[in-house]
Amino acid sequence: MVNFEDTKTAFVTKSDNQLKKAYWLFKLVASQKLVSFGKWSSELALKLGLPIKGIVKKTVYDQFVGGETIEECSKTIDALQQHGVYSILDYSVEGSETEEDFEDCTQKILETIQFGKAHGAVSFAVFKVTGMARFGLLEKINAGDTLSTDEKIELAKVKDRIMRICREGVENNICVLLDAEETWIQQPIDDFALEMMRMFNKEKCMIYNTLQLYRWDRLDYLKDLMATAKEENFYCGVKLVRGAYMEKERERAAEMGYPSPIQPDKESTDRDYDLAVEFCMKNHKIMSLVAGSHNEESAKQLTELMEKYGIAKNNPHIWFSQLYGMSDHLSFNLAKEGYNVMKYLPFGPIEKTLPYLIRRAEENTSAKGQTNRELVLIEQELKRRKISN
Ligand SMILES: Cc1cc2nc3c(=O)[nH]c(=O)nc-3n(C[C@H](O)[C@H](O)[C@H](O)COP(=O)(O)OP(=O)(O)OC[C@H]3O[C@@H](n4cnc5c(N)ncnc54)[C@H](O)[C@@H]3O)c2cc1C
């Protein structure tokens, strides 16, 4: 059994000062008012060109981001690797809208693959389709609207970018994950992912799509995907998450008057998440799984299921994954017990990672229980090290 209470292991990479800083940061983000104020003031200050980069860098950025460039992340990657934790470089620049930005993003992802090839501690790459496609274009495809000639050309370029990344991954033995996004652009993302799985997962699983189990239709989608994989003879890769855009999804559905795509309550999301994980374990000969979660119960459940289905802890097709700066008690204790673990390690310029950072702060505000858990564990570790916070 994994001991998630082992704080010495959990925070082994954190210096006393880093630990104290993390404590105060989680205390601050627990306050809804402070996070809302921080969001508003940082966005405004950056727009006005006020010098707040230094403050952002020393606080949220250092806690949740690996660095501005891949090279800057190297030290962190090495530190994680020393304790058996892999990294997945996540280029966290959001809100791009120009062809130049999309090409730039594609180049960055290709660089993460090259870095992975040269570095034993990086065996996955990840990207968001909105990093290489215009949101409005994806929305139009999702809605089934007819594309203009220019838009068809635009779409061909998007497909080419996705293809280049997946091919580069496969040729360099680096698996590729596609992140999941808003429901009103998800259909084309699912279609791209399926096309790539059909093409590149013939001999082993290299391409993974992401399924958000806060959607009530995703368990059926998973089962259909598996049936297609079986029928057409390819391996199926999924990253299972609960989902990050719940409020936005509900608000849009209410505003536009369509049924919410989101489960009625947390219990339903948890139930489907558990069922999806069990489905993958039952079918582990065909399904590969990345479990993207900070939920301790979910991590425990997966370890138990692996035992139940006779799956080795280091089975190369099963990965636990958390975000850098969060739930180290899961990552490091699972790795210590021999499970495959990787941390999403975001990188990018400070001002461009702001939306990602704001999402992390908001997530820690809404996930009260989890933030408290982080705080209690950090407190325990500070006490063990005989340091006052
Ligand atoms: C490695 C990794 C990769 C990720 N990749 C993606 C991605 O590609 N796309 C994406 O959307 N998210 C992604 N996420 C974020 C993820 O979807 C969750 O938002 C986050 O991890 C919190 O869920 P949890 O399982 O960790 O914890 P928990 O605290 O157990 O669950 C919180 C989640 O439960 C759901 N929930 C909460 N309240 C309710 C309610 N009232 N009704 C219904 N559901 C509810 C929401 O999804 C909420 O985020 C990723 C997370 C990780 C760790």
The ligand as an ORCA input file, in Angstrom:
! r2SCAN-3c Opt
* xyz 0 1
  C      -2.051     15.585    -15.444
  C      -3.336     16.313    -15.637
  C      -3.779     16.605    -16.915
  C      -4.984     17.287    -17.098
  N      -5.445     17.510    -18.366
  C      -6.667     18.067    -18.554
  C      -7.230     18.204    -19.846
  O      -6.629     17.847    -20.856
  N      -8.467     18.768    -19.958
  C      -9.193     19.161    -18.853
  O     -10.332     19.619    -19.008
  N      -8.670     19.052    -17.619
  C      -7.439     18.524    -17.441
  N      -6.937     18.389    -16.165
  C      -7.649     19.004    -15.017
  C      -8.671     18.037    -14.454
  O      -9.710     17.881    -15.404
  C      -9.327     18.518    -13.142
  O      -9.838     19.799    -13.300
  C      -8.427     18.552    -11.960
  O      -7.444     17.582    -12.012
  C      -9.269     18.338    -10.690
  O      -9.811     17.022    -10.653
  P      -9.187     15.886     -9.712
  O      -9.498     14.534    -10.269
  O      -7.752     16.159     -9.570
  O      -9.796     16.151     -8.280
  P     -11.199     16.296     -7.561
  O     -10.956     17.393     -6.601
  O     -11.660     14.990     -7.006
  O     -12.264     16.735     -8.628
  C     -12.575     18.033     -8.926
  C     -13.271     17.953    -10.255
  O     -14.525     17.267    -10.122
  C     -15.473     17.826    -10.997
  N     -16.572     18.391    -10.204
  C     -16.464     19.197     -9.110
  N     -17.677     19.566     -8.646
  C     -18.588     19.002     -9.473
  C     -20.016     19.055     -9.535
  N     -20.725     19.759     -8.662
  N     -20.630     18.378    -10.527
  C     -19.919     17.666    -11.439
  N     -18.565     17.568    -11.417
  C     -17.906     18.227    -10.457
  C     -14.757     18.902    -11.804
  O     -14.265     18.307    -12.974
  C     -13.614     19.296    -10.877
  O     -12.516     19.843    -11.591
  C      -5.734     17.696    -15.969
  C      -5.275     17.409    -14.693
  C      -4.105     16.715    -14.506
  C      -3.668     16.410    -13.127
*
